[in-house]
Amino acid sequence: MVMTFVLVSCHRYYLTCTAKDCSIYSNPVYIQCCKDFQCRIKGSKRKTPLRVLDLFCGIGSGTVVLKKLKLPLGTVVHVEHDPVAVEVSKFHHKNDGIRHVYLESFEEVYGSGEDPDEEILNSVIENYGPFDLILAAAPCQNYSQVNAYKSKKKESAKYLLKVGFLIEAMNKLQRKEHSATRDLLFLSENVVFREDLKLRINSLEAINKSYRAIDGCGLQPIQLDAKDFSPCKRNRFYWCNVSTPHFCCSA
């Protein structure tokens, strides 16, 4: 998820401009977007550091991006089951003045049922929130075009849907029980689905509906490929409610 916020923020800008340089750090689109983003931060009246829930965080790259963007961070709750990835993440973020909390499983936040457990959610919010932002990179094996052993029946196939249910439940609970005045921001990343999955029940359409848009309809993902911004080729879907018009170039 490295540089995902900047990529999502400048995708409209990029589509309306011709970038001759594909290197992310020297790309003029990227440079201008970063400048605009930093101007927006400097003009912000926010004083309270952000509280972030980072689901399936891996080695903590999402938090690295937030720090590079100079966003004020107070607490980051990392959810990751791989002990090696956790140790790498701890190394990346040691002694940075931010409160880092590590949870081993998604179920410690969501519960073990099909729907979010409100009691568990409430406990997480009371201990570490209320949260301002959720990052998520759910397991992608079951949706990938290159996985020859995919099976929608596997438990990991449900996590992408459950992230959407979690966001909606946490947003309602924070407003109802914890006096939150703003909607929870989120950014959820996954692979571009195989063509045969796009038309099946409980696949792309169902997942879009779990990430509800403001009007209650399904939220369509943004599709970005890292090859447009860097030497890497990584075509991905991003479900996101972070506003971009303030720092995007108009057509």
PyRosetta script that sets phi, psi and omega in degrees:
from pyrosetta import init, pose_from_sequence

init()
pose = pose_from_sequence("MVMTFVLVSCHRYYLTCTAKDCSIYSNPVYIQCCKDFQCRIKGSKRKTPLRVLDLFCGIGSGTVVLKKLKLPLGTVVHVEHDPVAVEVSKFHHKNDGIRHVYLESFEEVYGSGEDPDEEILNSVIENYGPFDLILAAAPCQNYSQVNAYKSKKKESAKYLLKVGFLIEAMNKLQRKEHSATRDLLFLSENVVFREDLKLRINSLEAINKSYRAIDGCGLQPIQLDAKDFSPCKRNRFYWCNVSTPHFCCSA")
pose.set_psi(1, 14.0)
pose.set_omega(1, -177.5)
pose.set_phi(2, -60.8)
pose.set_psi(2, 130.1)
pose.set_omega(2, -180.0)
pose.set_phi(3, 64.0)
pose.set_psi(3, 17.8)
pose.set_omega(3, -177.0)
pose.set_phi(4, -60.6)
pose.set_psi(4, -42.5)
pose.set_omega(4, -178.7)
pose.set_phi(5, -59.4)
pose.set_psi(5, -43.9)
pose.set_omega(5, -179.9)
pose.set_phi(6, -67.6)
pose.set_psi(6, -39.5)
pose.set_omega(6, -180.0)
pose.set_phi(7, -63.6)
pose.set_psi(7, -45.7)
pose.set_omega(7, 179.0)
pose.set_phi(8, -64.3)
pose.set_psi(8, -40.0)
pose.set_omega(8, -177.3)
pose.set_phi(9, -66.3)
pose.set_psi(9, -33.7)
pose.set_omega(9, -174.8)
pose.set_phi(10, -104.2)
pose.set_psi(10, 11.0)
pose.set_omega(10, -175.2)
pose.set_phi(11, -64.7)
pose.set_psi(11, -37.5)
pose.set_omega(11, 178.3)
pose.set_phi(12, -69.8)
pose.set_psi(12, -39.4)
pose.set_omega(12, 177.1)
pose.set_phi(13, -58.1)
pose.set_psi(13, -46.1)
pose.set_omega(13, -176.3)
pose.set_phi(14, -64.5)
pose.set_psi(14, -38.9)
pose.set_omega(14, -177.3)
pose.set_phi(15, -68.4)
pose.set_psi(15, -20.0)
pose.set_omega(15, -178.7)
pose.set_phi(16, -104.1)
pose.set_psi(16, 1.8)
pose.set_omega(16, -178.6)
pose.set_phi(17, -130.6)
pose.set_psi(17, 158.7)
pose.set_omega(17, 177.0)
pose.set_phi(18, -104.1)
pose.set_psi(18, 114.6)
pose.set_omega(18, 179.5)
pose.set_phi(19, -99.7)
pose.set_psi(19, 116.3)
pose.set_omega(19, -177.3)
pose.set_phi(20, -79.2)
pose.set_psi(20, -25.9)
pose.set_omega(20, -175.9)
pose.set_phi(21, -105.2)
pose.set_psi(21, 121.7)
pose.set_omega(21, -176.8)
pose.set_phi(22, -90.9)
pose.set_psi(22, -0.6)
pose.set_omega(22, 177.5)
pose.set_phi(23, -76.6)
pose.set_psi(23, 126.6)
pose.set_omega(23, -172.1)
pose.set_phi(24, -58.5)
pose.set_psi(24, -39.9)
pose.set_omega(24, -173.8)
pose.set_phi(25, -80.3)
pose.set_psi(25, -20.1)
pose.set_omega(25, 178.4)
pose.set_phi(26, -110.3)
pose.set_psi(26, -1.0)
pose.set_omega(26, 177.8)
pose.set_phi(27, -64.0)
pose.set_psi(27, 123.5)
pose.set_omega(27, -176.8)
pose.set_phi(28, -61.7)
pose.set_psi(28, -31.7)
pose.set_omega(28, 177.2)
pose.set_phi(29, -63.9)
pose.set_psi(29, -47.1)
pose.set_omega(29, 179.6)
pose.set_phi(30, -62.2)
pose.set_psi(30, -45.2)
pose.set_omega(30, -178.3)
pose.set_phi(31, -61.1)
pose.set_psi(31, -46.0)
pose.set_omega(31, -179.4)
pose.set_phi(32, -65.4)
pose.set_psi(32, -39.5)
pose.set_omega(32, 179.6)
pose.set_phi(33, -63.7)
pose.set_psi(33, -41.4)
pose.set_omega(33, 178.1)
pose.set_phi(34, -62.3)
pose.set_psi(34, -42.9)
pose.set_omega(34, 179.1)
pose.set_phi(35, -61.8)
pose.set_psi(35, -46.0)
pose.set_omega(35, 179.5)
pose.set_phi(36, -63.0)
pose.set_psi(36, -39.0)
pose.set_omega(36, -179.4)
pose.set_phi(37, -64.3)
pose.set_psi(37, -44.1)
pose.set_omega(37, -179.6)
pose.set_phi(38, -66.8)
pose.set_psi(38, -35.6)
pose.set_omega(38, 175.4)
pose.set_phi(39, -63.0)
pose.set_psi(39, -38.6)
pose.set_omega(39, 178.9)
pose.set_phi(40, -65.2)
pose.set_psi(40, -41.1)
pose.set_omega(40, 179.0)
pose.set_phi(41, -63.4)
pose.set_psi(41, -44.9)
pose.set_omega(41, -178.8)
pose.set_phi(42, -62.7)
pose.set_psi(42, -32.3)
pose.set_omega(42, -179.8)
pose.set_phi(43, -85.3)
pose.set_psi(43, -2.0)
pose.set_omega(43, -178.3)
pose.set_phi(44, -75.0)
pose.set_psi(44, 146.0)
pose.set_omega(44, 178.1)
pose.set_phi(45, -94.9)
pose.set_psi(45, 1.4)
pose.set_omega(45, -176.8)
pose.set_phi(46, -67.5)
pose.set_psi(46, 132.4)
pose.set_omega(46, 179.6)
pose.set_phi(47, -113.7)
pose.set_psi(47, -25.9)
pose.set_omega(47, -176.7)
pose.set_phi(48, -83.2)
pose.set_psi(48, 128.2)
pose.set_omega(48, 177.9)
pose.set_phi(49, -61.0)
pose.set_psi(49, 150.1)
pose.set_omega(49, -178.0)
pose.set_phi(50, -73.7)
pose.set_psi(50, 147.0)
pose.set_omega(50, 172.1)
pose.set_phi(51, -112.6)
pose.set_psi(51, 123.0)
pose.set_omega(51, -169.6)
pose.set_phi(52, -120.8)
pose.set_psi(52, 136.8)
pose.set_omega(52, 172.1)
pose.set_phi(53, -109.3)
pose.set_psi(53, 114.0)
pose.set_omega(53, -175.2)
pose.set_phi(54, -108.8)
pose.set_psi(54, 100.5)
pose.set_omega(54, -175.3)
pose.set_phi(55, -89.1)
pose.set_psi(55, 136.7)
pose.set_omega(55, -177.6)
pose.set_phi(56, 53.1)
pose.set_psi(56, 53.6)
pose.set_omega(56, -165.8)
pose.set_phi(57, -77.8)
pose.set_psi(57, -14.5)
pose.set_omega(57, -179.5)
pose.set_phi(58, 62.5)
pose.set_psi(58, -129.1)
pose.set_omega(58, -178.1)
pose.set_phi(59, -89.7)
pose.set_psi(59, 11.4)
pose.set_omega(59, 174.8)
pose.set_phi(60, 86.5)
pose.set_psi(60, 25.4)
pose.set_omega(60, -177.9)
pose.set_phi(61, -64.8)
pose.set_psi(61, -36.4)
pose.set_omega(61, 179.1)
pose.set_phi(62, -59.2)
pose.set_psi(62, -40.9)
pose.set_omega(62, 178.7)
pose.set_phi(63, -69.7)
pose.set_psi(63, -34.1)
pose.set_omega(63, 175.1)
pose.set_phi(64, -57.7)
pose.set_psi(64, -43.4)
pose.set_omega(64, -179.8)
pose.set_phi(65, -62.9)
pose.set_psi(65, -46.0)
pose.set_omega(65, 180.0)
pose.set_phi(66, -59.5)
pose.set_psi(66, -38.8)
pose.set_omega(66, 178.5)
pose.set_phi(67, -69.8)
pose.set_psi(67, -38.5)
pose.set_omega(67, 177.9)
pose.set_phi(68, -65.2)
pose.set_psi(68, -32.0)
pose.set_omega(68, 177.3)
pose.set_phi(69, -78.8)
pose.set_psi(69, -2.1)
pose.set_omega(69, 176.6)
pose.set_phi(70, 62.9)
pose.set_psi(70, 32.9)
pose.set_omega(70, 174.4)
pose.set_phi(71, -77.5)
pose.set_psi(71, 140.4)
pose.set_omega(71, -179.8)
pose.set_phi(72, -73.1)
pose.set_psi(72, 116.5)
pose.set_omega(72, -177.4)
pose.set_phi(73, -113.4)
pose.set_psi(73, 131.5)
pose.set_omega(73, 177.6)
pose.set_phi(74, -104.9)
pose.set_psi(74, -51.5)
pose.set_omega(74, -179.2)
pose.set_phi(75, -135.5)
pose.set_psi(75, 135.4)
pose.set_omega(75, 172.7)
pose.set_phi(76, -126.8)
pose.set_psi(76, 120.4)
pose.set_omega(76, 175.9)
pose.set_phi(77, -98.4)
pose.set_psi(77, 112.3)
pose.set_omega(77, -179.5)
pose.set_phi(78, -94.3)
pose.set_psi(78, 130.5)
pose.set_omega(78, 176.4)
pose.set_phi(79, -115.8)
pose.set_psi(79, 112.0)
pose.set_omega(79, -176.5)
pose.set_phi(80, -157.4)
pose.set_psi(80, 132.7)
pose.set_omega(80, -175.9)
pose.set_phi(81, -91.7)
pose.set_psi(81, -18.9)
pose.set_omega(81, -176.3)
pose.set_phi(82, -81.7)
pose.set_psi(82, 114.5)
pose.set_omega(82, -175.9)
pose.set_phi(83, -64.7)
pose.set_psi(83, -30.8)
pose.set_omega(83, 178.2)
pose.set_phi(84, -68.2)
pose.set_psi(84, -45.2)
pose.set_omega(84, 177.9)
pose.set_phi(85, -60.9)
pose.set_psi(85, -39.1)
pose.set_omega(85, 179.1)
pose.set_phi(86, -62.2)
pose.set_psi(86, -43.7)
pose.set_omega(86, 179.7)
pose.set_phi(87, -64.2)
pose.set_psi(87, -38.8)
pose.set_omega(87, 176.6)
pose.set_phi(88, -63.9)
pose.set_psi(88, -43.0)
pose.set_omega(88, 178.4)
pose.set_phi(89, -61.2)
pose.set_psi(89, -43.6)
pose.set_omega(89, 178.9)
pose.set_phi(90, -61.9)
pose.set_psi(90, -37.2)
pose.set_omega(90, 177.9)
pose.set_phi(91, -65.3)
pose.set_psi(91, -42.3)
pose.set_omega(91, -179.9)
pose.set_phi(92, -61.8)
pose.set_psi(92, -34.8)
pose.set_omega(92, -167.4)
pose.set_phi(93, -115.8)
pose.set_psi(93, 19.8)
pose.set_omega(93, -179.7)
pose.set_phi(94, -75.7)
pose.set_psi(94, 145.2)
pose.set_omega(94, 174.0)
pose.set_phi(95, 54.8)
pose.set_psi(95, 39.8)
pose.set_omega(95, -179.9)
pose.set_phi(96, -106.6)
pose.set_psi(96, 5.8)
pose.set_omega(96, 177.8)
pose.set_phi(97, 79.3)
pose.set_psi(97, 5.4)
pose.set_omega(97, 179.7)
pose.set_phi(98, -105.6)
pose.set_psi(98, 142.9)
pose.set_omega(98, 175.6)
pose.set_phi(99, -79.5)
pose.set_psi(99, 112.7)
pose.set_omega(99, 179.2)
pose.set_phi(100, -107.4)
pose.set_psi(100, 127.3)
pose.set_omega(100, 179.2)
pose.set_phi(101, -120.2)
pose.set_psi(101, 134.8)
pose.set_omega(101, -178.0)
pose.set_phi(102, -117.2)
pose.set_psi(102, 121.7)
pose.set_omega(102, 175.0)
pose.set_phi(103, -113.1)
pose.set_psi(103, 144.5)
pose.set_omega(103, -171.5)
pose.set_phi(104, -83.0)
pose.set_psi(104, -30.3)
pose.set_omega(104, -174.2)
pose.set_phi(105, -137.0)
pose.set_psi(105, 153.6)
pose.set_omega(105, 175.9)
pose.set_phi(106, -60.3)
pose.set_psi(106, -34.0)
pose.set_omega(106, -178.1)
pose.set_phi(107, -64.2)
pose.set_psi(107, -22.7)
pose.set_omega(107, 176.8)
pose.set_phi(108, -68.2)
pose.set_psi(108, -17.2)
pose.set_omega(108, 177.5)
pose.set_phi(109, -105.0)
pose.set_psi(109, -38.3)
pose.set_omega(109, -170.6)
pose.set_phi(110, -97.5)
pose.set_psi(110, -33.5)
pose.set_omega(110, -169.3)
pose.set_phi(111, 98.5)
pose.set_psi(111, 175.2)
pose.set_omega(111, -175.0)
pose.set_phi(112, -99.2)
pose.set_psi(112, -1.1)
pose.set_omega(112, -178.0)
pose.set_phi(113, -89.2)
pose.set_psi(113, -177.2)
pose.set_omega(113, 178.9)
pose.set_phi(114, -73.1)
pose.set_psi(114, -31.8)
pose.set_omega(114, 179.1)
pose.set_phi(115, -107.7)
pose.set_psi(115, 155.7)
pose.set_omega(115, 179.8)
pose.set_phi(116, -60.2)
pose.set_psi(116, 138.9)
pose.set_omega(116, 176.9)
pose.set_phi(117, -85.0)
pose.set_psi(117, 110.6)
pose.set_omega(117, -174.2)
pose.set_phi(118, -62.0)
pose.set_psi(118, -35.3)
pose.set_omega(118, 179.4)
pose.set_phi(119, -65.2)
pose.set_psi(119, -43.3)
pose.set_omega(119, 178.0)
pose.set_phi(120, -66.6)
pose.set_psi(120, -44.9)
pose.set_omega(120, 178.4)
pose.set_phi(121, -57.7)
pose.set_psi(121, -44.9)
pose.set_omega(121, -179.1)
pose.set_phi(122, -62.3)
pose.set_psi(122, -39.2)
pose.set_omega(122, 178.1)
pose.set_phi(123, -64.2)
pose.set_psi(123, -42.6)
pose.set_omega(123, 178.7)
pose.set_phi(124, -63.4)
pose.set_psi(124, -42.5)
pose.set_omega(124, 179.4)
pose.set_phi(125, -64.5)
pose.set_psi(125, -43.9)
pose.set_omega(125, -179.5)
pose.set_phi(126, -64.3)
pose.set_psi(126, -37.1)
pose.set_omega(126, -176.9)
pose.set_phi(127, -80.8)
pose.set_psi(127, -33.6)
pose.set_omega(127, -171.5)
pose.set_phi(128, -130.4)
pose.set_psi(128, -11.0)
pose.set_omega(128, -175.0)
pose.set_phi(129, -109.6)
pose.set_psi(129, -152.3)
pose.set_omega(129, -3.4)
pose.set_phi(130, -63.2)
pose.set_psi(130, 149.5)
pose.set_omega(130, -174.0)
pose.set_phi(131, -91.4)
pose.set_psi(131, 148.4)
pose.set_omega(131, 176.5)
pose.set_phi(132, -100.3)
pose.set_psi(132, -27.7)
pose.set_omega(132, -171.8)
pose.set_phi(133, -147.6)
pose.set_psi(133, 139.0)
pose.set_omega(133, 171.7)
pose.set_phi(134, -119.0)
pose.set_psi(134, 127.0)
pose.set_omega(134, 170.8)
pose.set_phi(135, -106.7)
pose.set_psi(135, 144.0)
pose.set_omega(135, -179.5)
pose.set_phi(136, -150.2)
pose.set_psi(136, 138.9)
pose.set_omega(136, 174.5)
pose.set_phi(137, -139.1)
pose.set_psi(137, 73.5)
pose.set_omega(137, -174.5)
pose.set_phi(138, -63.1)
pose.set_psi(138, 156.2)
pose.set_omega(138, 178.3)
pose.set_phi(139, -51.3)
pose.set_psi(139, 136.0)
pose.set_omega(139, -172.1)
pose.set_phi(140, -113.0)
pose.set_psi(140, -1.5)
pose.set_omega(140, -171.6)
pose.set_phi(141, -55.9)
pose.set_psi(141, -36.5)
pose.set_omega(141, -173.6)
pose.set_phi(142, -76.9)
pose.set_psi(142, -13.6)
pose.set_omega(142, -179.4)
pose.set_phi(143, -110.3)
pose.set_psi(143, -7.0)
pose.set_omega(143, -173.6)
pose.set_phi(144, -72.7)
pose.set_psi(144, 146.8)
pose.set_omega(144, 177.9)
pose.set_phi(145, -78.9)
pose.set_psi(145, -13.7)
pose.set_omega(145, -175.5)
pose.set_phi(146, -105.3)
pose.set_psi(146, -1.7)
pose.set_omega(146, -178.7)
pose.set_phi(147, -88.3)
pose.set_psi(147, 112.9)
pose.set_omega(147, -178.0)
pose.set_phi(148, -80.3)
pose.set_psi(148, -9.3)
pose.set_omega(148, -175.2)
pose.set_phi(149, -116.8)
pose.set_psi(149, 27.7)
pose.set_omega(149, -177.4)
pose.set_phi(150, -68.2)
pose.set_psi(150, 149.5)
pose.set_omega(150, 176.0)
pose.set_phi(151, -154.1)
pose.set_psi(151, 121.1)
pose.set_omega(151, -179.8)
pose.set_phi(152, -69.2)
pose.set_psi(152, -11.9)
pose.set_omega(152, -179.9)
pose.set_phi(153, -81.2)
pose.set_psi(153, -13.7)
pose.set_omega(153, 179.7)
pose.set_phi(154, -67.0)
pose.set_psi(154, 146.1)
pose.set_omega(154, -177.8)
pose.set_phi(155, -59.4)
pose.set_psi(155, -36.1)
pose.set_omega(155, -176.7)
pose.set_phi(156, -64.9)
pose.set_psi(156, -19.9)
pose.set_omega(156, 179.6)
pose.set_phi(157, -68.0)
pose.set_psi(157, -18.4)
pose.set_omega(157, -176.0)
pose.set_phi(158, -86.0)
pose.set_psi(158, -14.0)
pose.set_omega(158, -171.2)
pose.set_phi(159, -66.0)
pose.set_psi(159, -37.5)
pose.set_omega(159, -179.4)
pose.set_phi(160, -62.6)
pose.set_psi(160, -41.3)
pose.set_omega(160, 174.5)
pose.set_phi(161, -63.9)
pose.set_psi(161, -44.9)
pose.set_omega(161, -176.0)
pose.set_phi(162, -64.7)
pose.set_psi(162, -30.8)
pose.set_omega(162, 176.7)
pose.set_phi(163, -61.2)
pose.set_psi(163, -42.7)
pose.set_omega(163, 177.4)
pose.set_phi(164, -62.2)
pose.set_psi(164, -42.9)
pose.set_omega(164, 177.7)
pose.set_phi(165, -63.8)
pose.set_psi(165, -38.4)
pose.set_omega(165, 179.8)
pose.set_phi(166, -63.6)
pose.set_psi(166, -44.1)
pose.set_omega(166, -179.6)
pose.set_phi(167, -59.7)
pose.set_psi(167, -47.5)
pose.set_omega(167, -178.7)
pose.set_phi(168, -63.9)
pose.set_psi(168, -44.4)
pose.set_omega(168, -178.4)
pose.set_phi(169, -66.2)
pose.set_psi(169, -42.0)
pose.set_omega(169, -178.9)
pose.set_phi(170, -67.9)
pose.set_psi(170, -38.2)
pose.set_omega(170, 179.2)
pose.set_phi(171, -62.1)
pose.set_psi(171, -45.6)
pose.set_omega(171, 179.2)
pose.set_phi(172, -65.0)
pose.set_psi(172, -42.0)
pose.set_omega(172, -178.3)
pose.set_phi(173, -66.7)
pose.set_psi(173, -39.7)
pose.set_omega(173, -179.9)
pose.set_phi(174, -66.3)
pose.set_psi(174, -36.9)
pose.set_omega(174, 178.4)
pose.set_phi(175, -72.0)
pose.set_psi(175, -38.3)
pose.set_omega(175, -175.7)
pose.set_phi(176, -78.6)
pose.set_psi(176, -45.5)
pose.set_omega(176, -171.1)
pose.set_phi(177, -105.4)
pose.set_psi(177, -17.0)
pose.set_omega(177, -172.6)
pose.set_phi(178, -126.7)
pose.set_psi(178, 19.2)
pose.set_omega(178, 171.6)
pose.set_phi(179, 56.8)
pose.set_psi(179, 30.4)
pose.set_omega(179, 176.8)
pose.set_phi(180, -68.8)
pose.set_psi(180, 136.9)
pose.set_omega(180, -177.9)
pose.set_phi(181, -106.1)
pose.set_psi(181, -8.4)
pose.set_omega(181, -179.8)
pose.set_phi(182, -123.3)
pose.set_psi(182, 149.9)
pose.set_omega(182, 174.8)
pose.set_phi(183, -69.1)
pose.set_psi(183, 148.5)
pose.set_omega(183, 177.4)
pose.set_phi(184, -69.6)
pose.set_psi(184, 127.0)
pose.set_omega(184, 176.1)
pose.set_phi(185, -83.9)
pose.set_psi(185, 149.4)
pose.set_omega(185, 179.8)
pose.set_phi(186, -148.5)
pose.set_psi(186, 154.7)
pose.set_omega(186, 174.1)
pose.set_phi(187, -144.5)
pose.set_psi(187, 112.9)
pose.set_omega(187, -177.9)
pose.set_phi(188, -119.4)
pose.set_psi(188, 128.2)
pose.set_omega(188, -174.1)
pose.set_phi(189, -115.7)
pose.set_psi(189, 144.7)
pose.set_omega(189, 173.0)
pose.set_phi(190, -160.6)
pose.set_psi(190, 173.7)
pose.set_omega(190, -179.5)
pose.set_phi(191, -69.6)
pose.set_psi(191, 159.5)
pose.set_omega(191, 170.1)
pose.set_phi(192, -71.6)
pose.set_psi(192, 126.3)
pose.set_omega(192, -171.3)
pose.set_phi(193, -66.7)
pose.set_psi(193, 151.7)
pose.set_omega(193, 170.6)
pose.set_phi(194, -61.7)
pose.set_psi(194, 147.4)
pose.set_omega(194, -176.2)
pose.set_phi(195, -59.1)
pose.set_psi(195, -35.8)
pose.set_omega(195, -177.4)
pose.set_phi(196, -71.3)
pose.set_psi(196, -20.8)
pose.set_omega(196, 179.5)
pose.set_phi(197, -85.0)
pose.set_psi(197, -25.0)
pose.set_omega(197, -175.3)
pose.set_phi(198, -62.1)
pose.set_psi(198, -28.2)
pose.set_omega(198, -175.2)
pose.set_phi(199, -99.6)
pose.set_psi(199, -4.8)
pose.set_omega(199, -176.8)
pose.set_phi(200, -87.4)
pose.set_psi(200, 153.3)
pose.set_omega(200, 175.2)
pose.set_phi(201, -63.6)
pose.set_psi(201, 146.3)
pose.set_omega(201, -180.0)
pose.set_phi(202, 64.2)
pose.set_psi(202, 25.6)
pose.set_omega(202, 174.9)
pose.set_phi(203, -113.2)
pose.set_psi(203, -123.6)
pose.set_omega(203, -172.8)
pose.set_phi(204, -62.5)
pose.set_psi(204, -44.0)
pose.set_omega(204, -179.0)
pose.set_phi(205, -61.8)
pose.set_psi(205, -44.3)
pose.set_omega(205, 179.7)
pose.set_phi(206, -65.0)
pose.set_psi(206, -38.7)
pose.set_omega(206, 179.5)
pose.set_phi(207, -67.9)
pose.set_psi(207, -41.9)
pose.set_omega(207, 176.2)
pose.set_phi(208, -57.0)
pose.set_psi(208, -39.7)
pose.set_omega(208, -180.0)
pose.set_phi(209, -69.3)
pose.set_psi(209, -28.1)
pose.set_omega(209, 179.2)
pose.set_phi(210, -72.6)
pose.set_psi(210, -24.2)
pose.set_omega(210, 173.2)
pose.set_phi(211, -100.3)
pose.set_psi(211, 85.6)
pose.set_omega(211, -170.9)
pose.set_phi(212, -73.4)
pose.set_psi(212, 136.7)
pose.set_omega(212, 173.1)
pose.set_phi(213, -79.0)
pose.set_psi(213, 175.3)
pose.set_omega(213, -176.8)
pose.set_phi(214, -58.3)
pose.set_psi(214, -35.4)
pose.set_omega(214, -177.9)
pose.set_phi(215, -84.5)
pose.set_psi(215, 5.2)
pose.set_omega(215, 177.6)
pose.set_phi(216, 88.5)
pose.set_psi(216, -7.5)
pose.set_omega(216, 177.9)
pose.set_phi(217, -83.1)
pose.set_psi(217, 173.2)
pose.set_omega(217, 179.3)
pose.set_phi(218, -65.9)
pose.set_psi(218, 144.6)
pose.set_omega(218, -179.7)
pose.set_phi(219, -94.7)
pose.set_psi(219, 116.6)
pose.set_omega(219, 179.8)
pose.set_phi(220, -74.7)
pose.set_psi(220, 138.2)
pose.set_omega(220, 179.5)
pose.set_phi(221, -76.5)
pose.set_psi(221, 153.7)
pose.set_omega(221, 169.3)
pose.set_phi(222, -85.3)
pose.set_psi(222, 135.5)
pose.set_omega(222, 178.0)
pose.set_phi(223, -107.8)
pose.set_psi(223, 122.3)
pose.set_omega(223, -179.6)
pose.set_phi(224, -131.9)
pose.set_psi(224, 146.3)
pose.set_omega(224, 175.5)
pose.set_phi(225, -120.4)
pose.set_psi(225, 128.0)
pose.set_omega(225, -177.8)
pose.set_phi(226, -60.7)
pose.set_psi(226, -20.8)
pose.set_omega(226, -179.2)
pose.set_phi(227, -63.9)
pose.set_psi(227, -20.8)
pose.set_omega(227, 178.1)
pose.set_phi(228, -78.3)
pose.set_psi(228, -10.9)
pose.set_omega(228, -176.5)
pose.set_phi(229, -128.6)
pose.set_psi(229, -10.5)
pose.set_omega(229, -173.4)
pose.set_phi(230, -158.3)
pose.set_psi(230, 176.7)
pose.set_omega(230, 178.0)
pose.set_phi(231, -71.3)
pose.set_psi(231, -14.2)
pose.set_omega(231, -176.5)
pose.set_phi(232, -84.0)
pose.set_psi(232, 147.8)
pose.set_omega(232, 173.9)
pose.set_phi(233, -109.3)
pose.set_psi(233, 106.1)
pose.set_omega(233, -178.9)
pose.set_phi(234, -142.5)
pose.set_psi(234, 95.1)
pose.set_omega(234, -179.4)
pose.set_phi(235, -84.5)
pose.set_psi(235, 122.0)
pose.set_omega(235, -171.1)
pose.set_phi(236, -139.8)
pose.set_psi(236, 154.4)
pose.set_omega(236, 169.7)
pose.set_phi(237, -95.2)
pose.set_psi(237, 142.9)
pose.set_omega(237, 174.8)
pose.set_phi(238, -132.0)
pose.set_psi(238, 118.6)
pose.set_omega(238, 171.1)
pose.set_phi(239, -94.0)
pose.set_psi(239, 122.7)
pose.set_omega(239, -168.2)
pose.set_phi(240, -152.5)
pose.set_psi(240, 138.4)
pose.set_omega(240, 174.3)
pose.set_phi(241, -116.9)
pose.set_psi(241, 18.2)
pose.set_omega(241, 176.4)
pose.set_phi(242, -76.7)
pose.set_psi(242, 126.7)
pose.set_omega(242, -177.5)
pose.set_phi(243, -69.6)
pose.set_psi(243, 136.0)
pose.set_omega(243, 179.6)
pose.set_phi(244, -115.6)
pose.set_psi(244, -16.4)
pose.set_omega(244, -171.5)
pose.set_phi(245, -59.0)
pose.set_psi(245, -27.3)
pose.set_omega(245, -176.2)
pose.set_phi(246, -64.2)
pose.set_psi(246, -26.8)
pose.set_omega(246, -177.7)
pose.set_phi(247, -133.5)
pose.set_psi(247, 36.7)
pose.set_omega(247, 174.1)
pose.set_phi(248, -119.3)
pose.set_psi(248, 146.6)
pose.set_omega(248, 178.6)
pose.set_phi(249, -76.5)
pose.set_psi(249, 135.6)
pose.set_omega(249, 177.4)
pose.set_phi(250, -82.8)
pose.set_psi(250, 157.4)
pose.set_omega(250, -177.6)
pose.set_phi(251, -68.4)
pose.dump_pdb("model.pdb")
